Amino acid sequence: MSEEKRPLKEILGKMVVTKEGKRLGTINDITFETRSGELIQIVIKNPTSYTQNLNLERTSVGELLVPHNSIMAIGDFVVVSEEDLM
């Protein structure tokens, strides 16, 4: 993914999908390094049933934590590589 920086408000609420088109849920928040601004992970709310097959960490309220290295593109959707999630 390119190093283009985007405001948080542009990313919140976007649907997260795999490059194969499987829906994972919507972005609720992000985690980043405060000193550098480097993205660490995205937090997905309302995960779909498809996410049960993936080896992803979950928060105490059931949100999914998707590592930044799996993000392939950010546009109308946030596209992630499913291979990086397993």
LUMKOLLO-614898 format. One record per residue: x, y, z of N, C-alpha, C in turn; residue number from 1; residue in one letter. Coordinates in steps of 0.2 Angstrom, whole numbers. Each point is the difference from the previous one (the first is absolute). Layout:
N
[torfi [X Y Z] [X Y Z] [X Y Z] NUM a]
...
END
This chain:
86
[torfi [4 -6 0] [-4 6 0] [4 6 0] 1 m]
[torfi [-2 5 -3] [4 6 0] [0 4 6] 2 s]
[torfi [5 4 1] [1 4 6] [-5 6 1] 3 e]
[torfi [-5 1 -4] [-4 6 0] [-4 0 6] 4 e]
[torfi [0 6 3] [-3 1 7] [-7 2 -1] 5 k]
[torfi [-5 -2 3] [-7 2 0] [-3 1 7] 6 r]
[torfi [-4 5 0] [-3 2 6] [-5 -6 3] 7 p]
[torfi [0 -1 6] [-4 -5 3] [-7 0 -2] 8 l]
[torfi [-3 6 0] [-7 1 -2] [-1 -3 -7] 9 k]
[torfi [5 -1 -5] [-1 -3 -6] [0 -7 0] 10 e]
[torfi [2 -3 5] [1 -7 1] [-6 -3 4] 11 i]
[torfi [-2 3 5] [-5 -3 5] [-6 -1 -4] 12 l]
[torfi [-3 -6 1] [-7 -2 -3] [1 -3 -6] 13 g]
[torfi [6 -1 -3] [1 -3 -7] [-1 -8 1] 14 k]
[torfi [-2 -3 -5] [-1 -7 0] [7 -3 -1] 15 m]
[torfi [2 -5 4] [6 -4 -1] [-2 -7 -4] 16 v]
[torfi [4 -1 -5] [-1 -6 -4] [6 -3 -2] 17 v]
[torfi [0 -6 -2] [6 -4 -2] [1 2 -7] 18 t]
[torfi [6 -2 -3] [1 1 -7] [-5 -4 -4] 19 k]
[torfi [-2 -6 3] [-5 -4 -4] [-7 2 1] 20 e]
[torfi [-1 6 4] [-7 3 0] [-4 -2 6] 21 g]
[torfi [3 -4 5] [-4 -2 6] [0 6 5] 22 k]
[torfi [-6 1 2] [-1 6 5] [2 -2 7] 23 r]
[torfi [4 4 4] [2 -1 6] [-3 4 6] 24 l]
[torfi [-2 6 -2] [-4 5 5] [2 7 -2] 25 g]
[torfi [-1 4 4] [1 7 -1] [6 3 5] 26 t]
[torfi [3 5 -2] [6 3 5] [-4 4 5] 27 i]
[torfi [2 -2 6] [-2 4 6] [5 5 3] 28 n]
[torfi [6 -2 -1] [6 4 3] [6 -3 -3] 29 d]
[torfi [6 4 1] [6 -3 -2] [5 1 6] 30 i]
[torfi [5 -4 0] [6 0 5] [6 3 -3] 31 t]
[torfi [3 5 2] [6 2 -3] [6 2 5] 32 f]
[torfi [6 0 -2] [5 3 4] [0 7 1] 33 e]
[torfi [0 3 6] [-2 7 1] [6 4 -3] 34 t]
[torfi [6 -2 1] [6 4 -2] [1 0 -7] 35 r]
[torfi [-1 -5 -4] [2 0 -7] [-7 0 -4] 36 s]
[torfi [-5 -1 3] [-7 0 -4] [-1 -7 -4] 37 g]
[torfi [5 -4 1] [0 -7 -4] [-7 -4 2] 38 e]
[torfi [-3 -2 -4] [-6 -4 1] [2 -7 2] 39 l]
[torfi [-3 -2 6] [1 -7 3] [-5 -5 -2] 40 i]
[torfi [-6 2 1] [-6 -5 -2] [-6 4 -1] 41 q]
[torfi [-5 -3 -3] [-7 3 -1] [-5 -4 5] 42 i]
[torfi [-5 3 2] [-4 -3 5] [-7 0 -4] 43 v]
[torfi [-3 -7 -1] [-6 -1 -4] [-5 -1 5] 44 i]
[torfi [-6 4 -1] [-6 -2 4] [-5 -4 -4] 45 k]
[torfi [-4 -3 3] [-6 -4 -4] [4 -5 -4] 46 n]
[torfi [4 -4 2] [3 -5 -5] [-5 -5 -3] 47 p]
[torfi [1 -2 -6] [-4 -5 -3] [1 -7 2] 48 t]
[torfi [-4 -4 -1] [1 -7 2] [6 -3 -4] 49 s]
[torfi [2 3 -5] [6 -3 -4] [6 1 4] 50 y]
[torfi [1 5 4] [6 1 4] [1 -5 5] 51 t]
[torfi [-5 -5 2] [1 -5 5] [6 -5 -3] 52 q]
[torfi [1 0 -7] [5 -5 -3] [7 3 0] 53 n]
[torfi [0 6 2] [7 4 0] [3 0 7] 54 l]
[torfi [6 0 0] [4 0 7] [2 7 2] 55 n]
[torfi [-5 4 2] [1 6 2] [-2 2 7] 56 l]
[torfi [4 4 3] [-1 2 7] [-6 4 1] 57 e]
[torfi [-3 -1 5] [-7 4 2] [1 4 6] 58 r]
[torfi [-4 5 0] [0 4 6] [-5 -3 5] 59 t]
[torfi [0 3 6] [-5 -3 5] [-7 1 -2] 60 s]
[torfi [-2 5 -4] [-7 0 -3] [-1 -3 -7] 61 v]
[torfi [5 -4 -2] [-1 -4 -6] [2 4 -6] 62 g]
[torfi [3 5 0] [2 4 -6] [7 -4 -2] 63 e]
[torfi [1 0 -7] [6 -3 -3] [6 5 0] 64 l]
[torfi [6 -3 0] [6 4 0] [3 -3 -6] 65 l]
[torfi [1 5 -6] [3 -2 -6] [7 3 -1] 66 v]
[torfi [5 -4 0] [7 4 0] [1 4 -7] 67 p]
[torfi [4 5 1] [1 5 -6] [3 -4 -6] 68 h]
[torfi [4 -5 1] [3 -3 -5] [-4 -4 -5] 69 n]
[torfi [-6 -1 2] [-5 -3 -4] [-4 4 -5] 70 s]
[torfi [0 7 1] [-3 5 -4] [3 1 -6] 71 i]
[torfi [-4 -1 -6] [3 0 -6] [-2 7 -4] 72 m]
[torfi [-6 3 2] [-2 6 -3] [-6 3 4] 73 a]
[torfi [0 7 -1] [-6 3 4] [-3 5 -6] 74 i]
[torfi [-6 -1 -1] [-4 3 -5] [-7 1 3] 75 g]
[torfi [-5 -2 -4] [-7 -1 2] [0 -5 5] 76 d]
[torfi [4 -5 0] [0 -6 5] [8 0 2] 77 f]
[torfi [1 -3 6] [6 -2 2] [1 -7 -2] 78 v]
[torfi [5 -1 -4] [2 -7 -3] [5 -3 4] 79 v]
[torfi [-1 -6 2] [6 -4 4] [1 -6 -3] 80 v]
[torfi [6 -3 1] [2 -6 -3] [-2 -5 5] 81 s]
[torfi [-4 -5 -2] [-2 -5 5] [6 -5 2] 82 e]
[torfi [4 -1 -5] [6 -4 2] [4 3 6] 83 e]
[torfi [0 6 1] [4 3 6] [-4 0 6] 84 d]
[torfi [-7 -2 0] [-4 -1 6] [0 -7 2] 85 l]
[torfi [3 -5 -3] [-1 -6 2] [6 -3 4] 86 m]
END
